[in-house]
Amino acid sequence: MPAYASAQTARLARRNLGLPPSPAEQMNHRLPDLPYEVVALEPVIDTRTMQLHHSRHHAAYVAALNDAVSEYPQLAERSATWLLANARNLPDAARPTILAAAGGHVNHSLFWKTMTPTGHHEPFGRLADAIARDFGSFEAFKTDFEAVGVKLVGSGWVWLARTQRNGALRIVTTRDHGNPMSEQQFPILLNDVWEHAYYLKHNNRRVDYLREWWTVADWDEAARRFARSDHHDPAEWAEGDPLLLDAA
């Protein structure tokens, strides 16, 4: 039985018995499972880094998000993507904390799905054509992506995103846990350049991490996101975009 089905059965059983929700059931935001084994991305991403990154860092953002929204019943059922897209509607006192935690949760949820131990090692189909059109070639795109990631000062993320205004692909960076959705750019591919993503293996050699990372980039997932962005209305983000809800 899938995990979500067994969880639903447990909730129904407690409800039928007149029992209150369990602590886990009261949390709207959950840490997603990795889509592969924790050792699967070796040697590019070492097992210890993956363990700490997922079960400590990402888990901390989820816990912080649940804690931040717990005092505001009107936010209890809102998705993390809705919170990011509706910053103006958040309580002033809690806004920075909620945005930081929601961004950390959404970005990491997208990040795990951006990697795979198998699959295509380079873009294909319409996405490959779009990369060639907007960057000249796949190799030129990789060089630009790495350079932008290296130049990012401090902590943040580097993204391949699709501009909703004209459909062009762009390489963008966000500081801390910012997300290009806030600029009406649809996330296609991303890499985490916070030091906790690579420091145990690469120390301060971020450029080595960025260069090696291509061997685990999931171009099947990137192609899926690119195709779905064709029929996408940025206004839907205000309601919690269904194209990204499966991430967070």
SULCORNOR-V326001 format. One record per residue. N is the residue number from 1. PSI is psi in whole degrees, 0 to 359 (NA if undefined). NEAR is the number of other ideal C-beta (glycine too) atoms within 8 Angstrom. Layout:
BEGIN
n = (N & N)
psi = (PSI & PSI)
near = (NEAR & NEAR)
END
This chain:
BEGIN
n = (1 & 2 & 3 & 4 & 5 & 6 & 7 & 8 & 9 & 10 & 11 & 12 & 13 & 14 & 15 & 16 & 17 & 18 & 19 & 20 & 21 & 22 & 23 & 24 & 25 & 26 & 27 & 28 & 29 & 30 & 31 & 32 & 33 & 34 & 35 & 36 & 37 & 38 & 39 & 40 & 41 & 42 & 43 & 44 & 45 & 46 & 47 & 48 & 49 & 50 & 51 & 52 & 53 & 54 & 55 & 56 & 57 & 58 & 59 & 60 & 61 & 62 & 63 & 64 & 65 & 66 & 67 & 68 & 69 & 70 & 71 & 72 & 73 & 74 & 75 & 76 & 77 & 78 & 79 & 80 & 81 & 82 & 83 & 84 & 85 & 86 & 87 & 88 & 89 & 90 & 91 & 92 & 93 & 94 & 95 & 96 & 97 & 98 & 99 & 100 & 101 & 102 & 103 & 104 & 105 & 106 & 107 & 108 & 109 & 110 & 111 & 112 & 113 & 114 & 115 & 116 & 117 & 118 & 119 & 120 & 121 & 122 & 123 & 124 & 125 & 126 & 127 & 128 & 129 & 130 & 131 & 132 & 133 & 134 & 135 & 136 & 137 & 138 & 139 & 140 & 141 & 142 & 143 & 144 & 145 & 146 & 147 & 148 & 149 & 150 & 151 & 152 & 153 & 154 & 155 & 156 & 157 & 158 & 159 & 160 & 161 & 162 & 163 & 164 & 165 & 166 & 167 & 168 & 169 & 170 & 171 & 172 & 173 & 174 & 175 & 176 & 177 & 178 & 179 & 180 & 181 & 182 & 183 & 184 & 185 & 186 & 187 & 188 & 189 & 190 & 191 & 192 & 193 & 194 & 195 & 196 & 197 & 198 & 199 & 200 & 201 & 202 & 203 & 204 & 205 & 206 & 207 & 208 & 209 & 210 & 211 & 212 & 213 & 214 & 215 & 216 & 217 & 218 & 219 & 220 & 221 & 222 & 223 & 224 & 225 & 226 & 227 & 228 & 229 & 230 & 231 & 232 & 233 & 234 & 235 & 236 & 237 & 238 & 239 & 240 & 241 & 242 & 243 & 244 & 245 & 246 & 247 & 248)
psi = (132 & 154 & 319 & 328 & 317 & 324 & 320 & 320 & 318 & 320 & 318 & 321 & 316 & 320 & 318 & 331 & 359 & 20 & 150 & 159 & 147 & 163 & 321 & 324 & 338 & 350 & 119 & 327 & 129 & 150 & 120 & 152 & 150 & 144 & 12 & 171 & 153 & 338 & 357 & 334 & 7 & 147 & 2 & 311 & 115 & 156 & 318 & 319 & 316 & 318 & 311 & 319 & 315 & 304 & 345 & 299 & 305 & 317 & 325 & 324 & 321 & 314 & 318 & 322 & 314 & 320 & 318 & 324 & 352 & 335 & 0 & 91 & 330 & 346 & 358 & 323 & 6 & 141 & 163 & 325 & 324 & 318 & 320 & 322 & 349 & 44 & 324 & 339 & 0 & 150 & 136 & 316 & 330 & 353 & 308 & 318 & 316 & 316 & 320 & 315 & 318 & 319 & 317 & 321 & 310 & 312 & 316 & 323 & 319 & 322 & 314 & 321 & 350 & 353 & 154 & 148 & 351 & 185 & 188 & 143 & 4 & 161 & 160 & 166 & 218 & 326 & 319 & 319 & 319 & 322 & 317 & 321 & 316 & 342 & 352 & 317 & 167 & 319 & 320 & 320 & 313 & 317 & 315 & 318 & 314 & 316 & 317 & 320 & 321 & 322 & 344 & 119 & 131 & 215 & 147 & 201 & 149 & 136 & 148 & 118 & 155 & 121 & 126 & 343 & 317 & 3 & 3 & 151 & 142 & 150 & 123 & 159 & 154 & 140 & 150 & 244 & 37 & 160 & 136 & 348 & 329 & 343 & 22 & 46 & 127 & 125 & 127 & 313 & 147 & 155 & 140 & 120 & 21 & 146 & 330 & 345 & 343 & 353 & 326 & 324 & 315 & 357 & 235 & 13 & 70 & 325 & 323 & 317 & 313 & 321 & 320 & 334 & 333 & 332 & 348 & 3 & 136 & 97 & 342 & 316 & 320 & 319 & 322 & 314 & 320 & 316 & 320 & 333 & 345 & 323 & 47 & 133 & 115 & 334 & 337 & 339 & 330 & 340 & 5 & 83 & 121 & 341 & 343 & 355 & 333 & 349 & 327 & NA)
near = (4 & 5 & 6 & 6 & 8 & 9 & 8 & 8 & 9 & 10 & 10 & 8 & 8 & 12 & 8 & 6 & 6 & 4 & 5 & 4 & 7 & 8 & 6 & 5 & 9 & 6 & 9 & 7 & 10 & 5 & 8 & 7 & 5 & 9 & 6 & 8 & 5 & 8 & 7 & 7 & 10 & 8 & 3 & 8 & 11 & 9 & 8 & 7 & 14 & 13 & 10 & 11 & 12 & 14 & 7 & 9 & 11 & 14 & 10 & 9 & 14 & 14 & 8 & 12 & 16 & 11 & 7 & 11 & 15 & 7 & 5 & 9 & 4 & 4 & 10 & 9 & 4 & 10 & 8 & 12 & 16 & 12 & 16 & 15 & 12 & 10 & 10 & 4 & 4 & 12 & 6 & 5 & 4 & 12 & 10 & 6 & 9 & 14 & 13 & 12 & 13 & 14 & 13 & 15 & 15 & 15 & 13 & 14 & 13 & 13 & 11 & 11 & 10 & 12 & 11 & 11 & 6 & 3 & 7 & 7 & 7 & 7 & 11 & 8 & 7 & 8 & 14 & 11 & 8 & 10 & 13 & 10 & 6 & 8 & 11 & 5 & 8 & 11 & 6 & 9 & 13 & 9 & 8 & 10 & 13 & 11 & 8 & 11 & 13 & 9 & 6 & 11 & 3 & 6 & 7 & 12 & 14 & 14 & 14 & 11 & 13 & 12 & 11 & 10 & 5 & 4 & 6 & 7 & 12 & 10 & 12 & 10 & 11 & 11 & 8 & 9 & 11 & 10 & 12 & 12 & 14 & 9 & 6 & 8 & 13 & 12 & 13 & 13 & 10 & 12 & 13 & 10 & 14 & 8 & 7 & 9 & 12 & 12 & 10 & 8 & 9 & 10 & 5 & 6 & 7 & 11 & 8 & 8 & 13 & 14 & 8 & 8 & 10 & 8 & 7 & 11 & 12 & 11 & 13 & 9 & 10 & 15 & 13 & 8 & 13 & 13 & 9 & 9 & 12 & 6 & 4 & 11 & 4 & 7 & 5 & 10 & 13 & 7 & 6 & 10 & 12 & 6 & 10 & 13 & 10 & 3 & 9 & 13)
END
